[in-house]
Amino acid sequence: MTYRQQLRELAFGTHGVITTTQAEREGVPAVELRKLAARGALTQLGRGVYRMNEAPAGPLDEFAQAVALVGGEAVLADEAVLAALDLAQVNLRRVRVATSRRVRAKLPKTVEVVQQTVPAGDRDFIDGVPAMTLEKALLGAHGRVMTERLVDAAHRAVQRGLLAKDAETRVVAALQDMGSRER
């Protein structure tokens, strides 16, 4: 199997995004990524982050790219999680990504980095994309998304099997408590 074929298989499971770290884990040297980018098979998105041009576009691509560009232990945060799951009516101008480390890389204007440590218990995946748990994201989006929309999102999440009923109860109570303190 050629390096290109290996990367193509990898890309179909990662929303078209390939990092040098992932490629090296698959046995593909970083220099081969640069060669394939020069030949037009890959597009470089940032340092060590590429997009396989043959991979079909999907609804989670921009979220996967944002997390990969921030790197490390980065996760989708707050309203970006709600948008990725299509739970709340949020108008994302920027994809919010949380990481505990300082990010010096030049990122596209569509990516907003929040320095925040997200404990292992508050981490999850959305179709392979690292993200905060839905419960943490609903609470974190308060103040930027209307409380009513967050409560509706919690109800929808239960209906879709994304959130347990007891978690919904905790979230709704916390959101209503936060809302009453604002008045």
VMD Tcl script that draws the C-alpha trace (Angstrom):
set ca {
  {0.00 0.00 0.00}
  {1.40 3.42 -0.95}
  {1.73 6.31 1.48}
  {-1.04 8.11 -0.36}
  {-3.39 5.14 0.05}
  {-2.54 4.91 3.76}
  {-3.27 8.61 4.22}
  {-6.50 8.35 2.22}
  {-7.77 5.62 4.56}
  {-6.75 7.69 7.58}
  {-8.44 10.81 6.18}
  {-11.81 9.10 5.77}
  {-11.89 8.53 9.53}
  {-10.69 12.00 10.51}
  {-12.95 14.27 8.43}
  {-10.19 14.70 5.86}
  {-7.72 16.15 8.39}
  {-4.29 14.57 8.78}
  {-1.58 15.68 11.20}
  {2.08 14.74 10.97}
  {1.70 12.94 14.31}
  {-1.16 10.79 12.99}
  {0.72 10.09 9.77}
  {3.87 9.03 11.61}
  {1.79 6.69 13.80}
  {0.62 5.07 10.54}
  {4.22 4.75 9.35}
  {4.16 7.69 6.92}
  {7.13 10.06 7.36}
  {6.45 13.82 7.62}
  {8.49 14.46 4.48}
  {5.97 12.40 2.49}
  {3.17 14.74 3.58}
  {5.10 17.69 2.20}
  {5.73 15.81 -1.06}
  {2.05 14.91 -1.43}
  {1.10 18.53 -0.70}
  {3.48 19.67 -3.45}
  {1.79 17.21 -5.84}
  {-1.70 18.48 -4.94}
  {-2.97 15.45 -3.01}
  {-2.94 17.37 0.29}
  {-3.56 20.99 1.23}
  {-1.55 22.38 4.12}
  {-3.88 24.04 6.63}
  {-1.24 24.94 9.19}
  {2.01 23.71 10.65}
  {1.81 19.92 10.63}
  {-1.89 19.89 9.64}
  {-3.12 18.86 6.19}
  {-6.40 18.14 4.43}
  {-6.66 15.16 2.07}
  {-8.21 16.64 -1.06}
  {-9.80 13.31 -2.03}
  {-11.81 13.09 1.21}
  {-15.44 14.16 0.85}
  {-16.53 17.32 2.63}
  {-18.74 16.84 5.68}
  {-20.53 18.90 8.31}
  {-17.83 18.36 10.97}
  {-14.82 19.26 8.79}
  {-14.38 22.82 10.09}
  {-14.58 21.56 13.68}
  {-12.00 18.82 13.09}
  {-9.70 21.32 11.37}
  {-9.99 23.84 14.22}
  {-9.07 21.26 16.87}
  {-6.17 19.91 14.79}
  {-4.79 23.40 14.15}
  {-4.76 24.21 17.88}
  {-3.18 20.81 18.50}
  {-2.24 19.01 21.68}
  {-5.11 18.15 23.97}
  {-7.45 20.74 22.40}
  {-11.21 20.15 22.42}
  {-14.26 21.83 20.93}
  {-15.74 24.10 23.55}
  {-19.07 25.57 24.57}
  {-21.30 26.70 21.67}
  {-19.03 24.98 19.12}
  {-20.11 21.66 20.64}
  {-23.77 22.68 20.31}
  {-23.23 23.70 16.68}
  {-21.36 20.47 15.86}
  {-24.23 18.43 17.29}
  {-26.80 20.72 15.65}
  {-28.61 21.19 18.95}
  {-29.03 24.92 19.35}
  {-29.58 27.82 17.04}
  {-26.13 29.37 17.32}
  {-24.51 31.60 14.76}
  {-20.86 30.65 14.97}
  {-18.52 33.27 13.63}
  {-15.60 31.41 15.15}
  {-15.11 27.82 16.27}
  {-14.29 27.92 19.98}
  {-11.51 25.52 20.99}
  {-10.28 25.01 24.56}
  {-6.72 24.06 25.48}
  {-4.67 24.35 28.64}
  {-1.50 25.33 26.84}
  {-0.48 28.59 25.25}
  {-0.93 28.61 21.48}
  {1.55 30.65 19.47}
  {0.62 29.34 16.05}
  {-1.04 31.72 13.63}
  {-4.59 30.48 13.34}
  {-7.35 31.40 10.88}
  {-9.80 34.05 12.05}
  {-12.46 31.36 12.20}
  {-10.77 29.71 15.22}
  {-11.03 31.15 18.74}
  {-8.71 29.66 21.36}
  {-9.77 29.68 25.00}
  {-7.12 28.86 27.59}
  {-8.98 26.43 29.79}
  {-8.12 23.08 31.29}
  {-10.79 20.52 30.48}
  {-10.48 17.54 32.86}
  {-10.61 14.02 31.44}
  {-14.10 13.50 32.89}
  {-15.39 16.50 30.92}
  {-14.01 15.27 27.57}
  {-15.87 13.40 24.88}
  {-15.80 12.85 21.11}
  {-18.22 13.94 18.42}
  {-17.70 11.47 15.57}
  {-13.97 11.35 16.35}
  {-13.54 15.09 17.02}
  {-12.37 15.81 20.60}
  {-14.95 17.91 22.44}
  {-16.22 18.90 25.86}
  {-19.05 16.82 27.22}
  {-22.43 18.14 26.23}
  {-23.30 18.94 29.85}
  {-20.15 21.06 30.27}
  {-20.71 22.75 26.88}
  {-24.30 23.72 27.69}
  {-23.19 25.36 30.92}
  {-20.13 26.95 29.30}
  {-22.18 28.57 26.53}
  {-24.30 30.50 29.05}
  {-23.87 34.23 28.55}
  {-23.20 33.88 24.82}
  {-26.29 31.83 23.97}
  {-29.74 32.67 25.33}
  {-30.79 30.57 28.33}
  {-34.01 29.48 26.61}
  {-32.04 28.12 23.66}
  {-29.71 26.22 25.98}
  {-32.65 24.70 27.87}
  {-34.26 23.72 24.54}
  {-30.93 22.21 23.44}
  {-30.80 20.13 26.63}
  {-34.34 18.83 25.97}
  {-33.47 18.01 22.34}
  {-30.28 16.25 23.46}
  {-32.31 13.95 25.72}
  {-34.72 13.19 22.87}
  {-31.78 12.30 20.60}
  {-30.11 10.15 23.27}
  {-27.12 12.47 23.64}
  {-27.78 13.46 27.26}
  {-29.11 11.47 30.21}
  {-32.30 12.67 31.89}
  {-30.52 13.31 35.22}
  {-27.86 15.39 33.42}
  {-30.63 17.39 31.74}
  {-32.18 18.10 35.13}
  {-28.82 19.32 36.51}
  {-28.15 21.48 33.44}
  {-31.59 23.09 33.37}
  {-31.46 23.84 37.12}
  {-27.96 25.35 36.81}
  {-28.94 27.43 33.77}
  {-32.05 28.76 35.47}
  {-30.00 29.56 38.57}
  {-27.44 31.45 36.44}
  {-30.26 33.28 34.67}
  {-31.89 34.37 37.93}
  {-28.56 35.74 39.25}
  {-28.24 37.94 36.15}
  {-31.46 39.81 36.88}
}
mol new
graphics top color blue
foreach p $ca { graphics top sphere $p radius 0.5 }
foreach p [lrange $ca 0 end-1] q [lrange $ca 1 end] { graphics top cylinder $p $q radius 0.2 }
display resetview
